[in-house]
Amino acid sequence: MSSFLQLAARAVRDAQYLLFTAGAGMGVDSGLPDFRGNEGFWRAYPPFQRLGLQFQEVANPRWFISDPQLAWGFYGHRFNLYQATSPHDGFAILKRWSEKKSARVFTSNVDGHFQRAGFAEEDVCEVHGSLLHLQCVRPCSDAIWDATDLKIEIDENTFRAKGELPRCPNCGGLARPNVLMFGDSKWRSDRSDEQLERLDKWAGNVSARQMAVIEMGAGNAIPTVRHFSESLQRQGATLVRINPRESFGPTGTLSLSMGAKEGLQAIDELLGKT
């Protein structure tokens, strides 16, 4: 472990370009719930255990049609939680590193915490969308709008939404978060597509061999982030994979079996000694 830590610190120090890739494990150190397995999901949302609903079943756009209060209860609660939770100290470490290098972010998280930590909107790619943006459920158009000031009241006993639900400003119909759900054919991906296009343009204009990819909390259950990190590794980038359970990777991966914050703090401490 110590040798991988030393190599990870060297990779960050020597790289001209940094790409920070993050999955759900990145938010766990901020106090956000871990949905890994039914136990983690049901511990965070007990009413869904009583209903026998798993995360993949609840995170489905069909509920916005069949039971909007349940759908907005789940996503509204997550929105409120993300807004009330501060990004952990690891985000500040990444932001500080980014001020000395050319850096970008690729994340499957929908919490907006990289922007909250000070990263510029144009430097972040949220490949699965953002809970801080809304779209029409139908959808009646391609419109995606900001939801930073959204107010959703939740019954904490049932996790169902109360009161008026968000509406589409164009057609007056029900609105939903602009996030990719399971079995989702209605997600408007335009915003995420534009972000990915910007990231691809940046990556295409730099040398991967001069890049360090710092991946945090990205598991195999939904491997979007891991696949993206490894695509840069195949082009010559150094991959540092920080994950307490699934830190393994292709040959050459610098595997750190730690949580995101712990791993970043350990690397940063070594950087401070060089």
C-alpha positions in Angstrom: 0.0 0.0 0.0 2.7 2.5 1.0 4.6 1.9 -2.3 1.3 2.5 -4.3 0.7 5.7 -2.2 4.2 6.9 -3.1 3.6 6.2 -6.8 0.2 7.9 -6.7 1.7 11.0 -5.1 4.5 11.0 -7.7 1.9 10.6 -10.5 -0.1 13.6 -9.3 3.1 15.7 -8.8 4.5 14.9 -12.2 1.3 15.0 -14.3 0.6 18.1 -16.4 -3.0 17.1 -16.6 -5.4 15.7 -14.0 -8.7 14.0 -14.5 -10.8 13.4 -11.4 -13.4 10.6 -11.9 -15.9 9.8 -9.2 -18.7 7.4 -8.4 -21.1 7.0 -5.5 -18.4 6.2 -3.0 -17.1 9.7 -3.3 -20.2 11.0 -1.6 -20.3 8.4 1.2 -17.5 10.3 3.1 -19.7 13.4 3.0 -22.3 11.5 4.9 -24.5 10.6 1.9 -26.2 7.1 2.0 -24.6 4.1 0.4 -27.1 2.4 -1.8 -24.8 -0.6 -2.4 -27.1 -3.6 -1.9 -30.7 -3.7 -0.6 -29.5 -3.3 3.0 -27.9 0.1 2.4 -30.8 1.4 0.5 -33.4 0.1 2.9 -31.5 1.5 5.9 -31.7 4.9 4.3 -35.3 4.5 3.1 -37.2 2.1 5.5 -40.6 2.6 3.9 -39.4 1.1 0.7 -38.3 -2.0 2.5 -41.9 -2.4 3.8 -43.1 -2.0 0.2 -40.5 -4.6 -0.9 -39.0 -2.1 -3.4 -35.3 -2.2 -4.3 -33.2 0.9 -5.4 -33.4 -0.1 -9.1 -37.2 -0.4 -8.8 -37.7 3.0 -7.1 -35.2 4.8 -9.3 -37.4 4.3 -12.3 -39.3 7.0 -14.3 -42.6 5.0 -14.3 -43.3 6.2 -10.8 -43.7 9.8 -12.0 -46.7 8.5 -14.0 -48.2 6.0 -11.6 -47.4 7.5 -8.2 -45.8 11.0 -8.4 -45.8 11.5 -4.7 -43.7 8.4 -4.2 -41.4 9.4 -7.1 -40.9 12.9 -5.8 -40.7 11.7 -2.2 -37.6 9.7 -3.1 -35.9 12.2 -5.4 -37.1 15.2 -3.4 -35.6 13.7 -0.2 -32.3 13.1 -2.1 -32.3 16.6 -3.4 -32.9 18.1 0.1 -30.1 15.8 1.5 -27.6 16.8 -1.2 -28.3 20.5 -0.6 -28.0 20.1 3.2 -24.7 18.1 3.0 -21.3 19.7 2.6 -18.7 18.1 0.3 -16.0 16.4 2.4 -12.4 17.7 2.7 -11.3 15.5 -0.2 -13.1 17.9 -2.7 -11.0 20.8 -1.4 -7.8 18.8 -1.9 -8.8 18.1 -5.5 -9.7 21.8 -6.1 -6.3 22.9 -4.7 -4.5 20.4 -7.1 -6.6 21.7 -10.0 -5.4 25.2 -9.4 -1.8 24.1 -10.3 -2.7 21.9 -13.3 -5.1 21.7 -16.1 -7.9 19.5 -14.6 -11.3 18.2 -15.4 -14.0 16.1 -13.6 -16.0 13.1 -14.9 -18.7 11.8 -12.4 -21.7 9.6 -12.3 -22.9 11.4 -9.2 -25.9 13.7 -9.5 -25.4 15.7 -6.3 -23.6 18.8 -7.8 -20.9 18.6 -5.1 -18.0 19.2 -7.4 -19.5 22.6 -8.3 -20.3 23.2 -4.7 -16.6 22.6 -4.0 -15.7 25.4 -6.4 -15.1 23.6 -9.7 -16.3 25.6 -12.7 -19.5 24.3 -14.4 -17.6 24.0 -17.7 -15.0 21.7 -16.2 -17.4 19.1 -14.8 -19.1 16.3 -16.8 -22.1 14.7 -15.0 -22.6 11.7 -17.2 -25.8 10.6 -15.5 -27.3 14.1 -15.2 -28.0 16.3 -12.1 -30.6 16.5 -9.5 -30.1 20.2 -9.6 -31.8 20.3 -13.0 -35.3 19.4 -14.1 -37.1 18.3 -17.3 -40.6 17.6 -18.3 -41.9 14.0 -17.5 -43.5 13.6 -21.0 -41.2 15.3 -22.2 -43.0 18.1 -24.2 -39.6 19.5 -25.3 -35.9 19.2 -24.9 -35.9 21.9 -22.2 -33.7 21.4 -19.1 -33.9 24.0 -16.4 -32.1 24.9 -13.1 -33.7 23.6 -9.9 -31.2 25.0 -7.3 -34.1 26.8 -5.5 -36.5 23.8 -5.6 -38.5 23.2 -2.4 -39.9 19.8 -1.8 -41.7 18.9 1.4 -41.3 15.3 2.5 -43.3 13.2 5.0 -40.4 11.7 6.9 -42.5 8.7 8.0 -43.6 7.6 4.5 -41.0 9.4 2.3 -43.8 10.6 0.1 -43.9 14.2 -1.2 -46.4 16.6 0.2 -48.0 19.7 -1.4 -47.5 21.0 -4.9 -45.1 19.1 -7.1 -42.7 20.7 -9.6 -44.3 21.5 -12.9 -43.0 22.0 -16.4 -43.0 25.7 -17.3 -43.8 24.9 -20.9 -46.8 22.6 -20.8 -47.8 22.7 -17.1 -47.3 19.0 -16.7 -45.3 17.2 -14.1 -41.5 17.8 -14.0 -38.9 15.3 -13.0 -35.1 15.4 -12.2 -32.9 15.5 -15.2 -31.1 12.3 -14.2 -30.7 9.0 -15.9 -32.9 6.4 -14.2 -33.2 2.7 -14.7 -35.2 1.8 -17.9 -35.3 5.5 -18.8 -36.2 6.3 -22.4 -37.4 9.8 -21.5 -34.2 11.3 -20.1 -33.1 14.4 -21.9 -29.3 13.9 -22.2 -28.5 17.2 -24.0 -26.8 18.9 -21.0 -24.7 15.8 -20.2 -23.9 15.3 -23.9 -22.6 18.9 -24.1 -20.5 18.3 -21.0 -19.0 15.1 -22.4 -18.3 16.8 -25.7 -16.3 19.5 -23.8 -14.4 16.9 -21.8 -13.6 14.8 -24.9 -12.3 17.9 -26.7 -10.0 18.7 -23.7 -8.8 15.1 -23.5 -8.2 15.0 -27.3 -5.9 18.1 -27.1 -3.6 16.8 -24.4 -1.2 14.0 -24.1 -2.6 11.0 -22.1 0.9 10.1 -21.1 1.2 13.3 -19.2 -2.2 12.7 -17.5 -3.0 11.2 -14.1 -6.5 9.9 -13.6 -7.6 9.9 -10.0 -10.7 7.7 -9.6 -12.7 7.7 -6.4 -15.5 5.5 -5.1 -16.4 4.0 -8.5 -17.6 0.4 -8.2 -18.4 -2.4 -10.7 -22.2 -2.4 -10.1 -22.6 0.5 -12.5 -19.1 0.6 -14.1 -19.6 3.8 -16.2 -16.8 5.7 -14.4 -14.4 2.7 -14.2 -14.7 2.2 -18.0 -14.0 5.9 -18.7 -11.0 5.9 -16.4 -9.6 2.8 -18.0 -10.1 4.2 -21.5 -7.7 7.0 -20.6 -5.3 4.5 -19.0 -5.2 2.5 -22.3 -4.1 5.7 -24.0 -1.2 6.0 -21.6 -2.5 7.9 -18.6 -1.6 6.7 -15.1 -4.7 5.4 -13.2 -5.0 5.8 -9.4 -8.0 3.9 -8.2 -9.2 4.7 -4.7 -11.8 2.3 -3.5 -12.2 0.4 -0.2 -13.6 -2.7 -1.8 -12.9 -2.7 -5.5 -9.5 -1.0 -6.0 -8.3 -3.6 -8.4 -7.8 -2.7 -12.0 -5.8 -3.5 -15.2 -2.1 -4.0 -15.1 -0.4 -0.7 -14.0 -3.3 0.5 -11.9 -2.2 2.1 -8.6 -4.8 0.5 -6.3 -5.5 2.2 -3.0 -7.9 0.2 -0.8 -9.2 3.3 1.0 -12.2 5.6 1.2 -12.1 8.6 -1.1 -11.3 11.2 1.6 -8.7 9.0 3.3 -6.9 8.2 0.1 -6.8 11.9 -1.1 -5.6 13.0 2.3 -2.8 10.4 2.2 -1.7 11.4 -1.2 -1.8 15.1 -0.3 0.2 14.5 2.8 3.0 12.9 0.7 2.8 15.8 -1.8 3.4 18.2 1.1 6.7 16.4 1.9 8.1 16.7 -1.6 
